[in-house]
Amino acid sequence: MTAVADRVVGIIARQARVAPEAVRLEASLQELGLDSLGLVEAIFAIEEALDIQIPFNANAPEASPFDTSTIAAIIDAVEALVAATRR
């Protein structure tokens, strides 16, 4: 995993109160026990840790361009945002 992926997994693991090793890339946030509030808190923590802005609408997450369907999708989206800010 990349450094960004490790940080994202670590943040999600803390929010879900599980060990990072327990976070499977194909898992959904719901499978880890995170509800919509947990998702928003994880997004805020990721933004702060990586100094990025995630385009996310907490009132309509299904309409957001930021894919939160799986941990892998979140990592991919965050890595793309990090790469875009470094250009």
PDB file of N, CA, C and O in Angstrom:
ATOM      1  N   MET A   1       0.837  -1.180   0.000  1.00  0.00           N
ATOM      2  CA  MET A   1       0.000   0.000   0.000  1.00  0.00           C
ATOM      3  C   MET A   1       0.884   1.245   0.000  1.00  0.00           C
ATOM      4  O   MET A   1       2.017   1.234   0.481  1.00  0.00           O
ATOM      5  N   THR A   2       0.333   2.298  -0.547  1.00  0.00           N
ATOM      6  CA  THR A   2       1.041   3.573  -0.578  1.00  0.00           C
ATOM      7  C   THR A   2       0.950   4.245   0.795  1.00  0.00           C
ATOM      8  O   THR A   2       0.181   3.823   1.658  1.00  0.00           O
ATOM      9  N   ALA A   3       1.747   5.295   0.976  1.00  0.00           N
ATOM     10  CA  ALA A   3       1.702   6.052   2.226  1.00  0.00           C
ATOM     11  C   ALA A   3       0.322   6.676   2.425  1.00  0.00           C
ATOM     12  O   ALA A   3      -0.193   6.700   3.543  1.00  0.00           O
ATOM     13  N   VAL A   4      -0.276   7.180   1.350  1.00  0.00           N
ATOM     14  CA  VAL A   4      -1.613   7.769   1.434  1.00  0.00           C
ATOM     15  C   VAL A   4      -2.618   6.696   1.839  1.00  0.00           C
ATOM     16  O   VAL A   4      -3.452   6.925   2.715  1.00  0.00           O
ATOM     17  N   ALA A   5      -2.542   5.543   1.216  1.00  0.00           N
ATOM     18  CA  ALA A   5      -3.460   4.449   1.543  1.00  0.00           C
ATOM     19  C   ALA A   5      -3.321   4.051   3.010  1.00  0.00           C
ATOM     20  O   ALA A   5      -4.321   3.827   3.692  1.00  0.00           O
ATOM     21  N   ASP A   6      -2.087   3.962   3.493  1.00  0.00           N
ATOM     22  CA  ASP A   6      -1.860   3.612   4.898  1.00  0.00           C
ATOM     23  C   ASP A   6      -2.497   4.629   5.835  1.00  0.00           C
ATOM     24  O   ASP A   6      -3.085   4.261   6.851  1.00  0.00           O
ATOM     25  N   ARG A   7      -2.378   5.911   5.490  1.00  0.00           N
ATOM     26  CA  ARG A   7      -2.968   6.958   6.338  1.00  0.00           C
ATOM     27  C   ARG A   7      -4.492   6.885   6.315  1.00  0.00           C
ATOM     28  O   ARG A   7      -5.142   7.015   7.353  1.00  0.00           O
ATOM     29  N   VAL A   8      -5.055   6.676   5.129  1.00  0.00           N
ATOM     30  CA  VAL A   8      -6.514   6.578   5.016  1.00  0.00           C
ATOM     31  C   VAL A   8      -7.025   5.380   5.810  1.00  0.00           C
ATOM     32  O   VAL A   8      -7.998   5.503   6.555  1.00  0.00           O
ATOM     33  N   VAL A   9      -6.392   4.247   5.663  1.00  0.00           N
ATOM     34  CA  VAL A   9      -6.791   3.046   6.406  1.00  0.00           C
ATOM     35  C   VAL A   9      -6.664   3.291   7.906  1.00  0.00           C
ATOM     36  O   VAL A   9      -7.539   2.891   8.675  1.00  0.00           O
ATOM     37  N   GLY A  10      -5.591   3.940   8.325  1.00  0.00           N
ATOM     38  CA  GLY A  10      -5.407   4.231   9.740  1.00  0.00           C
ATOM     39  C   GLY A  10      -6.509   5.121  10.295  1.00  0.00           C
ATOM     40  O   GLY A  10      -7.005   4.894  11.399  1.00  0.00           O
ATOM     41  N   ILE A  11      -6.891   6.139   9.520  1.00  0.00           N
ATOM     42  CA  ILE A  11      -7.956   7.053   9.944  1.00  0.00           C
ATOM     43  C   ILE A  11      -9.286   6.308  10.031  1.00  0.00           C
ATOM     44  O   ILE A  11     -10.015   6.444  11.013  1.00  0.00           O
ATOM     45  N   ILE A  12      -9.593   5.534   9.017  1.00  0.00           N
ATOM     46  CA  ILE A  12     -10.858   4.783   9.013  1.00  0.00           C
ATOM     47  C   ILE A  12     -10.869   3.774  10.158  1.00  0.00           C
ATOM     48  O   ILE A  12     -11.889   3.600  10.825  1.00  0.00           O
ATOM     49  N   ALA A  13      -9.748   3.118  10.385  1.00  0.00           N
ATOM     50  CA  ALA A  13      -9.666   2.150  11.487  1.00  0.00           C
ATOM     51  C   ALA A  13      -9.927   2.830  12.830  1.00  0.00           C
ATOM     52  O   ALA A  13     -10.649   2.294  13.670  1.00  0.00           O
ATOM     53  N   ARG A  14      -9.337   4.016  13.032  1.00  0.00           N
ATOM     54  CA  ARG A  14      -9.574   4.742  14.288  1.00  0.00           C
ATOM     55  C   ARG A  14     -11.048   5.106  14.438  1.00  0.00           C
ATOM     56  O   ARG A  14     -11.623   4.959  15.516  1.00  0.00           O
ATOM     57  N   GLN A  15     -11.651   5.577  13.362  1.00  0.00           N
ATOM     58  CA  GLN A  15     -13.071   5.950  13.420  1.00  0.00           C
ATOM     59  C   GLN A  15     -13.948   4.728  13.722  1.00  0.00           C
ATOM     60  O   GLN A  15     -14.927   4.823  14.462  1.00  0.00           O
ATOM     61  N   ALA A  16     -13.585   3.588  13.141  1.00  0.00           N
ATOM     62  CA  ALA A  16     -14.369   2.363  13.324  1.00  0.00           C
ATOM     63  C   ALA A  16     -13.983   1.608  14.603  1.00  0.00           C
ATOM     64  O   ALA A  16     -14.630   0.635  14.991  1.00  0.00           O
ATOM     65  N   ARG A  17     -12.921   2.079  15.236  1.00  0.00           N
ATOM     66  CA  ARG A  17     -12.410   1.439  16.453  1.00  0.00           C
ATOM     67  C   ARG A  17     -12.041  -0.023  16.218  1.00  0.00           C
ATOM     68  O   ARG A  17     -12.410  -0.921  16.974  1.00  0.00           O
ATOM     69  N   VAL A  18     -11.291  -0.215  15.125  1.00  0.00           N
ATOM     70  CA  VAL A  18     -10.758  -1.537  14.802  1.00  0.00           C
ATOM     71  C   VAL A  18      -9.275  -1.388  14.491  1.00  0.00           C
ATOM     72  O   VAL A  18      -8.790  -0.280  14.260  1.00  0.00           O
ATOM     73  N   ALA A  19      -8.561  -2.503  14.486  1.00  0.00           N
ATOM     74  CA  ALA A  19      -7.157  -2.481  14.110  1.00  0.00           C
ATOM     75  C   ALA A  19      -7.045  -2.236  12.613  1.00  0.00           C
ATOM     76  O   ALA A  19      -7.882  -2.719  11.850  1.00  0.00           O
ATOM     77  N   PRO A  20      -6.028  -1.495  12.174  1.00  0.00           N
ATOM     78  CA  PRO A  20      -5.857  -1.269  10.736  1.00  0.00           C
ATOM     79  C   PRO A  20      -5.808  -2.569   9.927  1.00  0.00           C
ATOM     80  O   PRO A  20      -6.251  -2.606   8.779  1.00  0.00           O
ATOM     81  N   GLU A  21      -5.277  -3.618  10.523  1.00  0.00           N
ATOM     82  CA  GLU A  21      -5.199  -4.913   9.838  1.00  0.00           C
ATOM     83  C   GLU A  21      -6.586  -5.494   9.560  1.00  0.00           C
ATOM     84  O   GLU A  21      -6.742  -6.333   8.674  1.00  0.00           O
ATOM     85  N   ALA A  22      -7.578  -5.054  10.306  1.00  0.00           N
ATOM     86  CA  ALA A  22      -8.943  -5.561  10.138  1.00  0.00           C
ATOM     87  C   ALA A  22      -9.699  -4.851   9.017  1.00  0.00           C
ATOM     88  O   ALA A  22     -10.807  -5.254   8.665  1.00  0.00           O
ATOM     89  N   VAL A  23      -9.106  -3.794   8.455  1.00  0.00           N
ATOM     90  CA  VAL A  23      -9.766  -3.025   7.399  1.00  0.00           C
ATOM     91  C   VAL A  23      -9.439  -3.664   6.053  1.00  0.00           C
ATOM     92  O   VAL A  23      -8.315  -3.566   5.561  1.00  0.00           O
ATOM     93  N   ARG A  24     -10.435  -4.315   5.468  1.00  0.00           N
ATOM     94  CA  ARG A  24     -10.274  -4.936   4.148  1.00  0.00           C
ATOM     95  C   ARG A  24     -10.600  -3.908   3.077  1.00  0.00           C
ATOM     96  O   ARG A  24     -11.546  -3.135   3.232  1.00  0.00           O
ATOM     97  N   LEU A  25      -9.840  -3.886   2.001  1.00  0.00           N
ATOM     98  CA  LEU A  25     -10.035  -2.904   0.938  1.00  0.00           C
ATOM     99  C   LEU A  25     -11.395  -3.027   0.268  1.00  0.00           C
ATOM    100  O   LEU A  25     -11.940  -2.029  -0.204  1.00  0.00           O
ATOM    101  N   GLU A  26     -11.947  -4.220   0.219  1.00  0.00           N
ATOM    102  CA  GLU A  26     -13.242  -4.416  -0.445  1.00  0.00           C
ATOM    103  C   GLU A  26     -14.429  -4.148   0.492  1.00  0.00           C
ATOM    104  O   GLU A  26     -15.583  -4.202   0.065  1.00  0.00           O
ATOM    105  N   ALA A  27     -14.144  -3.862   1.759  1.00  0.00           N
ATOM    106  CA  ALA A  27     -15.206  -3.623   2.738  1.00  0.00           C
ATOM    107  C   ALA A  27     -15.840  -2.247   2.545  1.00  0.00           C
ATOM    108  O   ALA A  27     -15.209  -1.312   2.055  1.00  0.00           O
ATOM    109  N   SER A  28     -17.088  -2.157   2.941  1.00  0.00           N
ATOM    110  CA  SER A  28     -17.766  -0.856   2.971  1.00  0.00           C
ATOM    111  C   SER A  28     -17.591  -0.275   4.372  1.00  0.00           C
ATOM    112  O   SER A  28     -17.231  -0.978   5.316  1.00  0.00           O
ATOM    113  N   LEU A  29     -17.852   1.009   4.480  1.00  0.00           N
ATOM    114  CA  LEU A  29     -17.792   1.644   5.795  1.00  0.00           C
ATOM    115  C   LEU A  29     -18.836   1.047   6.732  1.00  0.00           C
ATOM    116  O   LEU A  29     -18.598   0.910   7.932  1.00  0.00           O
ATOM    117  N   GLN A  30     -19.985   0.696   6.181  1.00  0.00           N
ATOM    118  CA  GLN A  30     -21.038   0.088   6.987  1.00  0.00           C
ATOM    119  C   GLN A  30     -20.593  -1.250   7.561  1.00  0.00           C
ATOM    120  O   GLN A  30     -20.928  -1.585   8.697  1.00  0.00           O
ATOM    121  N   GLU A  31     -19.838  -2.017   6.774  1.00  0.00           N
ATOM    122  CA  GLU A  31     -19.328  -3.298   7.266  1.00  0.00           C
ATOM    123  C   GLU A  31     -18.378  -3.108   8.439  1.00  0.00           C
ATOM    124  O   GLU A  31     -18.237  -3.992   9.284  1.00  0.00           O
ATOM    125  N   LEU A  32     -17.731  -1.953   8.487  1.00  0.00           N
ATOM    126  CA  LEU A  32     -16.831  -1.653   9.596  1.00  0.00           C
ATOM    127  C   LEU A  32     -17.558  -1.019  10.777  1.00  0.00           C
ATOM    128  O   LEU A  32     -16.954  -0.716  11.805  1.00  0.00           O
ATOM    129  N   GLY A  33     -18.857  -0.825  10.613  1.00  0.00           N
ATOM    130  CA  GLY A  33     -19.653  -0.270  11.695  1.00  0.00           C
ATOM    131  C   GLY A  33     -19.763   1.244  11.688  1.00  0.00           C
ATOM    132  O   GLY A  33     -20.219   1.831  12.669  1.00  0.00           O
ATOM    133  N   LEU A  34     -19.352   1.893  10.598  1.00  0.00           N
ATOM    134  CA  LEU A  34     -19.443   3.350  10.518  1.00  0.00           C
ATOM    135  C   LEU A  34     -20.767   3.770   9.895  1.00  0.00           C
ATOM    136  O   LEU A  34     -21.144   3.291   8.825  1.00  0.00           O
ATOM    137  N   ASP A  35     -21.456   4.659  10.568  1.00  0.00           N
ATOM    138  CA  ASP A  35     -22.693   5.218  10.035  1.00  0.00           C
ATOM    139  C   ASP A  35     -22.371   6.515   9.292  1.00  0.00           C
ATOM    140  O   ASP A  35     -21.202   6.811   9.045  1.00  0.00           O
ATOM    141  N   SER A  36     -23.387   7.281   8.940  1.00  0.00           N
ATOM    142  CA  SER A  36     -23.160   8.501   8.172  1.00  0.00           C
ATOM    143  C   SER A  36     -22.342   9.526   8.958  1.00  0.00           C
ATOM    144  O   SER A  36     -21.533  10.245   8.371  1.00  0.00           O
ATOM    145  N   LEU A  37     -22.539   9.603  10.259  1.00  0.00           N
ATOM    146  CA  LEU A  37     -21.735  10.516  11.070  1.00  0.00           C
ATOM    147  C   LEU A  37     -20.278  10.071  11.099  1.00  0.00           C
ATOM    148  O   LEU A  37     -19.370  10.899  11.017  1.00  0.00           O
ATOM    149  N   GLY A  38     -20.057   8.783  11.213  1.00  0.00           N
ATOM    150  CA  GLY A  38     -18.702   8.247  11.177  1.00  0.00           C
ATOM    151  C   GLY A  38     -18.022   8.532   9.849  1.00  0.00           C
ATOM    152  O   GLY A  38     -16.824   8.812   9.807  1.00  0.00           O
ATOM    153  N   LEU A  39     -18.783   8.462   8.766  1.00  0.00           N
ATOM    154  CA  LEU A  39     -18.245   8.773   7.443  1.00  0.00           C
ATOM    155  C   LEU A  39     -17.808  10.227   7.384  1.00  0.00           C
ATOM    156  O   LEU A  39     -16.711  10.527   6.914  1.00  0.00           O
ATOM    157  N   VAL A  40     -18.656  11.130   7.856  1.00  0.00           N
ATOM    158  CA  VAL A  40     -18.315  12.558   7.833  1.00  0.00           C
ATOM    159  C   VAL A  40     -17.088  12.827   8.696  1.00  0.00           C
ATOM    160  O   VAL A  40     -16.205  13.587   8.297  1.00  0.00           O
ATOM    161  N   GLU A  41     -17.024  12.218   9.864  1.00  0.00           N
ATOM    162  CA  GLU A  41     -15.862  12.401  10.733  1.00  0.00           C
ATOM    163  C   GLU A  41     -14.590  11.866  10.073  1.00  0.00           C
ATOM    164  O   GLU A  41     -13.528  12.478  10.184  1.00  0.00           O
ATOM    165  N   ALA A  42     -14.697  10.724   9.386  1.00  0.00           N
ATOM    166  CA  ALA A  42     -13.542  10.170   8.684  1.00  0.00           C
ATOM    167  C   ALA A  42     -13.102  11.103   7.563  1.00  0.00           C
ATOM    168  O   ALA A  42     -11.905  11.316   7.367  1.00  0.00           O
ATOM    169  N   ILE A  43     -14.053  11.658   6.830  1.00  0.00           N
ATOM    170  CA  ILE A  43     -13.713  12.575   5.743  1.00  0.00           C
ATOM    171  C   ILE A  43     -13.004  13.811   6.288  1.00  0.00           C
ATOM    172  O   ILE A  43     -11.995  14.240   5.729  1.00  0.00           O
ATOM    173  N   PHE A  44     -13.520  14.385   7.370  1.00  0.00           N
ATOM    174  CA  PHE A  44     -12.861  15.544   7.973  1.00  0.00           C
ATOM    175  C   PHE A  44     -11.436  15.198   8.411  1.00  0.00           C
ATOM    176  O   PHE A  44     -10.511  15.985   8.207  1.00  0.00           O
ATOM    177  N   ALA A  45     -11.265  14.031   9.008  1.00  0.00           N
ATOM    178  CA  ALA A  45      -9.939  13.610   9.475  1.00  0.00           C
ATOM    179  C   ALA A  45      -8.985  13.395   8.306  1.00  0.00           C
ATOM    180  O   ALA A  45      -7.810  13.752   8.395  1.00  0.00           O
ATOM    181  N   ILE A  46      -9.473  12.820   7.219  1.00  0.00           N
ATOM    182  CA  ILE A  46      -8.637  12.611   6.028  1.00  0.00           C
ATOM    183  C   ILE A  46      -8.244  13.958   5.429  1.00  0.00           C
ATOM    184  O   ILE A  46      -7.088  14.165   5.062  1.00  0.00           O
ATOM    185  N   GLU A  47      -9.205  14.870   5.332  1.00  0.00           N
ATOM    186  CA  GLU A  47      -8.902  16.209   4.800  1.00  0.00           C
ATOM    187  C   GLU A  47      -7.816  16.888   5.624  1.00  0.00           C
ATOM    188  O   GLU A  47      -6.865  17.447   5.079  1.00  0.00           O
ATOM    189  N   GLU A  48      -7.968  16.832   6.929  1.00  0.00           N
ATOM    190  CA  GLU A  48      -6.998  17.484   7.804  1.00  0.00           C
ATOM    191  C   GLU A  48      -5.621  16.824   7.717  1.00  0.00           C
ATOM    192  O   GLU A  48      -4.606  17.516   7.635  1.00  0.00           O
ATOM    193  N   ALA A  49      -5.583  15.509   7.735  1.00  0.00           N
ATOM    194  CA  ALA A  49      -4.312  14.780   7.728  1.00  0.00           C
ATOM    195  C   ALA A  49      -3.540  14.967   6.428  1.00  0.00           C
ATOM    196  O   ALA A  49      -2.310  15.014   6.431  1.00  0.00           O
ATOM    197  N   LEU A  50      -4.274  15.073   5.307  1.00  0.00           N
ATOM    198  CA  LEU A  50      -3.609  15.132   4.004  1.00  0.00           C
ATOM    199  C   LEU A  50      -3.691  16.506   3.338  1.00  0.00           C
ATOM    200  O   LEU A  50      -3.238  16.680   2.206  1.00  0.00           O
ATOM    201  N   ASP A  51      -4.266  17.470   4.039  1.00  0.00           N
ATOM    202  CA  ASP A  51      -4.389  18.840   3.542  1.00  0.00           C
ATOM    203  C   ASP A  51      -5.024  18.884   2.149  1.00  0.00           C
ATOM    204  O   ASP A  51      -4.477  19.460   1.209  1.00  0.00           O
ATOM    205  N   ILE A  52      -6.201  18.253   2.053  1.00  0.00           N
ATOM    206  CA  ILE A  52      -6.975  18.239   0.807  1.00  0.00           C
ATOM    207  C   ILE A  52      -8.412  18.633   1.115  1.00  0.00           C
ATOM    208  O   ILE A  52      -8.825  18.656   2.274  1.00  0.00           O
ATOM    209  N   GLN A  53      -9.165  18.940   0.073  1.00  0.00           N
ATOM    210  CA  GLN A  53     -10.594  19.210   0.192  1.00  0.00           C
ATOM    211  C   GLN A  53     -11.338  18.115  -0.570  1.00  0.00           C
ATOM    212  O   GLN A  53     -11.162  17.964  -1.779  1.00  0.00           O
ATOM    213  N   ILE A  54     -12.153  17.367   0.128  1.00  0.00           N
ATOM    214  CA  ILE A  54     -12.905  16.275  -0.485  1.00  0.00           C
ATOM    215  C   ILE A  54     -14.282  16.794  -0.884  1.00  0.00           C
ATOM    216  O   ILE A  54     -15.006  17.339  -0.051  1.00  0.00           O
ATOM    217  N   PRO A  55     -14.647  16.629  -2.158  1.00  0.00           N
ATOM    218  CA  PRO A  55     -15.973  17.082  -2.600  1.00  0.00           C
ATOM    219  C   PRO A  55     -17.038  16.090  -2.144  1.00  0.00           C
ATOM    220  O   PRO A  55     -17.315  15.093  -2.811  1.00  0.00           O
ATOM    221  N   PHE A  56     -17.619  16.388  -1.002  1.00  0.00           N
ATOM    222  CA  PHE A  56     -18.568  15.452  -0.408  1.00  0.00           C
ATOM    223  C   PHE A  56     -19.754  16.220   0.133  1.00  0.00           C
ATOM    224  O   PHE A  56     -19.589  17.240   0.802  1.00  0.00           O
ATOM    225  N   ASN A  57     -20.941  15.737  -0.153  1.00  0.00           N
ATOM    226  CA  ASN A  57     -22.158  16.343   0.361  1.00  0.00           C
ATOM    227  C   ASN A  57     -22.746  15.382   1.390  1.00  0.00           C
ATOM    228  O   ASN A  57     -23.311  14.348   1.036  1.00  0.00           O
ATOM    229  N   ALA A  58     -22.608  15.728   2.648  1.00  0.00           N
ATOM    230  CA  ALA A  58     -23.089  14.857   3.723  1.00  0.00           C
ATOM    231  C   ALA A  58     -24.597  14.667   3.685  1.00  0.00           C
ATOM    232  O   ALA A  58     -25.108  13.656   4.168  1.00  0.00           O
ATOM    233  N   ASN A  59     -25.310  15.627   3.119  1.00  0.00           N
ATOM    234  CA  ASN A  59     -26.769  15.515   3.033  1.00  0.00           C
ATOM    235  C   ASN A  59     -27.215  14.595   1.902  1.00  0.00           C
ATOM    236  O   ASN A  59     -28.336  14.088   1.923  1.00  0.00           O
ATOM    237  N   ALA A  60     -26.349  14.376   0.918  1.00  0.00           N
ATOM    238  CA  ALA A  60     -26.684  13.502  -0.212  1.00  0.00           C
ATOM    239  C   ALA A  60     -25.421  12.782  -0.675  1.00  0.00           C
ATOM    240  O   ALA A  60     -24.918  13.057  -1.764  1.00  0.00           O
ATOM    241  N   PRO A  61     -24.898  11.852   0.147  1.00  0.00           N
ATOM    242  CA  PRO A  61     -23.647  11.187  -0.227  1.00  0.00           C
ATOM    243  C   PRO A  61     -23.728  10.419  -1.539  1.00  0.00           C
ATOM    244  O   PRO A  61     -22.723  10.270  -2.234  1.00  0.00           O
ATOM    245  N   GLU A  62     -24.920   9.930  -1.883  1.00  0.00           N
ATOM    246  CA  GLU A  62     -25.062   9.191  -3.146  1.00  0.00           C
ATOM    247  C   GLU A  62     -24.911  10.107  -4.361  1.00  0.00           C
ATOM    248  O   GLU A  62     -24.651   9.621  -5.462  1.00  0.00           O
ATOM    249  N   ALA A  63     -25.068  11.411  -4.185  1.00  0.00           N
ATOM    250  CA  ALA A  63     -24.929  12.369  -5.285  1.00  0.00           C
ATOM    251  C   ALA A  63     -23.529  12.971  -5.348  1.00  0.00           C
ATOM    252  O   ALA A  63     -23.239  13.774  -6.235  1.00  0.00           O
ATOM    253  N   SER A  64     -22.677  12.596  -4.431  1.00  0.00           N
ATOM    254  CA  SER A  64     -21.339  13.152  -4.363  1.00  0.00           C
ATOM    255  C   SER A  64     -20.427  12.507  -5.405  1.00  0.00           C
ATOM    256  O   SER A  64     -20.560  11.317  -5.690  1.00  0.00           O
ATOM    257  N   PRO A  65     -19.504  13.282  -5.973  1.00  0.00           N
ATOM    258  CA  PRO A  65     -18.535  12.685  -6.897  1.00  0.00           C
ATOM    259  C   PRO A  65     -17.471  11.858  -6.178  1.00  0.00           C
ATOM    260  O   PRO A  65     -16.684  11.165  -6.824  1.00  0.00           O
ATOM    261  N   PHE A  66     -17.442  11.925  -4.859  1.00  0.00           N
ATOM    262  CA  PHE A  66     -16.467  11.192  -4.060  1.00  0.00           C
ATOM    263  C   PHE A  66     -17.051   9.823  -3.709  1.00  0.00           C
ATOM    264  O   PHE A  66     -18.018   9.731  -2.953  1.00  0.00           O
ATOM    265  N   ASP A  67     -16.465   8.774  -4.256  1.00  0.00           N
ATOM    266  CA  ASP A  67     -16.973   7.407  -4.107  1.00  0.00           C
ATOM    267  C   ASP A  67     -16.601   6.848  -2.732  1.00  0.00           C
ATOM    268  O   ASP A  67     -15.421   6.694  -2.416  1.00  0.00           O
ATOM    269  N   THR A  68     -17.600   6.551  -1.931  1.00  0.00           N
ATOM    270  CA  THR A  68     -17.371   5.977  -0.598  1.00  0.00           C
ATOM    271  C   THR A  68     -17.900   4.550  -0.506  1.00  0.00           C
ATOM    272  O   THR A  68     -18.171   4.063   0.591  1.00  0.00           O
ATOM    273  N   SER A  69     -18.049   3.881  -1.634  1.00  0.00           N
ATOM    274  CA  SER A  69     -18.659   2.551  -1.639  1.00  0.00           C
ATOM    275  C   SER A  69     -17.793   1.481  -0.982  1.00  0.00           C
ATOM    276  O   SER A  69     -18.313   0.550  -0.367  1.00  0.00           O
ATOM    277  N   THR A  70     -16.477   1.611  -1.111  1.00  0.00           N
ATOM    278  CA  THR A  70     -15.553   0.667  -0.476  1.00  0.00           C
ATOM    279  C   THR A  70     -14.334   1.425   0.027  1.00  0.00           C
ATOM    280  O   THR A  70     -14.119   2.582  -0.335  1.00  0.00           O
ATOM    281  N   ILE A  71     -13.552   0.777   0.849  1.00  0.00           N
ATOM    282  CA  ILE A  71     -12.312   1.382   1.333  1.00  0.00           C
ATOM    283  C   ILE A  71     -11.376   1.634   0.148  1.00  0.00           C
ATOM    284  O   ILE A  71     -10.727   2.679   0.083  1.00  0.00           O
ATOM    285  N   ALA A  72     -11.305   0.693  -0.780  1.00  0.00           N
ATOM    286  CA  ALA A  72     -10.449   0.868  -1.958  1.00  0.00           C
ATOM    287  C   ALA A  72     -10.879   2.076  -2.789  1.00  0.00           C
ATOM    288  O   ALA A  72     -10.029   2.816  -3.285  1.00  0.00           O
ATOM    289  N   ALA A  73     -12.175   2.280  -2.944  1.00  0.00           N
ATOM    290  CA  ALA A  73     -12.676   3.433  -3.704  1.00  0.00           C
ATOM    291  C   ALA A  73     -12.309   4.736  -3.007  1.00  0.00           C
ATOM    292  O   ALA A  73     -11.931   5.708  -3.661  1.00  0.00           O
ATOM    293  N   ILE A  74     -12.419   4.759  -1.694  1.00  0.00           N
ATOM    294  CA  ILE A  74     -12.039   5.954  -0.939  1.00  0.00           C
ATOM    295  C   ILE A  74     -10.554   6.241  -1.119  1.00  0.00           C
ATOM    296  O   ILE A  74     -10.159   7.382  -1.359  1.00  0.00           O
ATOM    297  N   ILE A  75      -9.735   5.201  -1.003  1.00  0.00           N
ATOM    298  CA  ILE A  75      -8.290   5.371  -1.183  1.00  0.00           C
ATOM    299  C   ILE A  75      -7.984   5.901  -2.580  1.00  0.00           C
ATOM    300  O   ILE A  75      -7.200   6.839  -2.727  1.00  0.00           O
ATOM    301  N   ASP A  76      -8.592   5.314  -3.604  1.00  0.00           N
ATOM    302  CA  ASP A  76      -8.356   5.775  -4.984  1.00  0.00           C
ATOM    303  C   ASP A  76      -8.711   7.244  -5.146  1.00  0.00           C
ATOM    304  O   ASP A  76      -7.958   8.006  -5.752  1.00  0.00           O
ATOM    305  N   ALA A  77      -9.858   7.644  -4.607  1.00  0.00           N
ATOM    306  CA  ALA A  77     -10.309   9.034  -4.727  1.00  0.00           C
ATOM    307  C   ALA A  77      -9.373   9.975  -3.974  1.00  0.00           C
ATOM    308  O   ALA A  77      -9.037  11.049  -4.474  1.00  0.00           O
ATOM    309  N   VAL A  78      -8.952   9.577  -2.777  1.00  0.00           N
ATOM    310  CA  VAL A  78      -8.052  10.416  -1.990  1.00  0.00           C
ATOM    311  C   VAL A  78      -6.693  10.523  -2.680  1.00  0.00           C
ATOM    312  O   VAL A  78      -6.117  11.609  -2.740  1.00  0.00           O
ATOM    313  N   GLU A  79      -6.174   9.410  -3.200  1.00  0.00           N
ATOM    314  CA  GLU A  79      -4.888   9.466  -3.903  1.00  0.00           C
ATOM    315  C   GLU A  79      -4.955  10.384  -5.114  1.00  0.00           C
ATOM    316  O   GLU A  79      -3.994  11.098  -5.400  1.00  0.00           O
ATOM    317  N   ALA A  80      -6.073  10.375  -5.829  1.00  0.00           N
ATOM    318  CA  ALA A  80      -6.234  11.271  -6.973  1.00  0.00           C
ATOM    319  C   ALA A  80      -6.255  12.735  -6.526  1.00  0.00           C
ATOM    320  O   ALA A  80      -5.657  13.589  -7.179  1.00  0.00           O
ATOM    321  N   LEU A  81      -6.936  13.028  -5.424  1.00  0.00           N
ATOM    322  CA  LEU A  81      -6.978  14.389  -4.911  1.00  0.00           C
ATOM    323  C   LEU A  81      -5.602  14.853  -4.439  1.00  0.00           C
ATOM    324  O   LEU A  81      -5.207  15.992  -4.684  1.00  0.00           O
ATOM    325  N   VAL A  82      -4.879  13.967  -3.764  1.00  0.00           N
ATOM    326  CA  VAL A  82      -3.534  14.304  -3.306  1.00  0.00           C
ATOM    327  C   VAL A  82      -2.629  14.583  -4.502  1.00  0.00           C
ATOM    328  O   VAL A  82      -1.874  15.555  -4.491  1.00  0.00           O
ATOM    329  N   ALA A  83      -2.696  13.747  -5.524  1.00  0.00           N
ATOM    330  CA  ALA A  83      -1.865  13.943  -6.719  1.00  0.00           C
ATOM    331  C   ALA A  83      -2.226  15.256  -7.413  1.00  0.00           C
ATOM    332  O   ALA A  83      -1.341  15.959  -7.900  1.00  0.00           O
ATOM    333  N   ALA A  84      -3.494  15.589  -7.462  1.00  0.00           N
ATOM    334  CA  ALA A  84      -3.923  16.830  -8.115  1.00  0.00           C
ATOM    335  C   ALA A  84      -3.448  18.065  -7.367  1.00  0.00           C
ATOM    336  O   ALA A  84      -3.167  19.092  -7.985  1.00  0.00           O
ATOM    337  N   THR A  85      -3.355  17.978  -6.057  1.00  0.00           N
ATOM    338  CA  THR A  85      -2.907  19.143  -5.279  1.00  0.00           C
ATOM    339  C   THR A  85      -1.402  19.317  -5.337  1.00  0.00           C
ATOM    340  O   THR A  85      -0.893  20.397  -5.038  1.00  0.00           O
ATOM    341  N   ARG A  86      -0.694  18.291  -5.711  1.00  0.00           N
ATOM    342  CA  ARG A  86       0.772  18.354  -5.778  1.00  0.00           C
ATOM    343  C   ARG A  86       1.268  18.814  -7.138  1.00  0.00           C
ATOM    344  O   ARG A  86       2.468  19.024  -7.321  1.00  0.00           O
ATOM    345  N   ARG A  87       0.371  18.972  -8.082  1.00  0.00           N
ATOM    346  CA  ARG A  87       0.789  19.415  -9.427  1.00  0.00           C
ATOM    347  C   ARG A  87       1.065  20.874  -9.450  1.00  0.00           C
ATOM    348  O   ARG A  87       1.426  21.417 -10.494  1.00  0.00           O
TER     349      ARG A  87
END
